[in-house]
Amino acid sequence: MRTLLLGLAVALGGCSSAYYGAMEKMGIAKREILADRVDKTREAQQKAKEQFADALQRFLAITKVDGGDLQRKYDDLNREFQRSEVRANEVRERIAAVEDVAAALFREWKQELAQYSSAAMRSDSQRQLDLTRRQYEALIGLMKRAAERMDPVIATFRDQVLYLKHNLNARALAQLAATNRTLEADISKLIADMETSIREAENFIKDLRSAQ
């Protein structure tokens, strides 16, 4: 039941205080929702990384082989582009959901500091808040940097698909092959950034849940 509720929390992506309040009443704190959304973002980045790597291999294979059915090649390229765009959008949506619950969590945490009667406990809670916020800011920075790396790749994919759509000839295919080196470099940087972000997400989740 608990897993189902967490899945519902991510799926709905609610951003209102009433939404988080309702989840709290069901026993799911903002900290837990944050850990789960970070995990979902990590999964989305992993899938996007795999899709971009697969798409690159398909693009290289299609543009390096002379001859064949150009319409079919266009269809293959367009299909890989659309899959990549879907994965990229999913990553962006997941990051936005993480930012939303993180803002709510840190706002609540800061407000609750004033409720302590024990100065020692308040000081320790403040220290934990500051540490968690620094870890989060490092993580969200990595996530966003990796997400930004997707933009030039998606743009190149789109250009290639559009160009081939309106120029179904061998000369057009050769023109696309000229961009392969740039595409390979962009995707290599994207994959490296995503792998760094994925590792950081795993560490963040581990630290967040061990502190509960």
Disulfide bonds with the S-S distance in Angstrom:
none
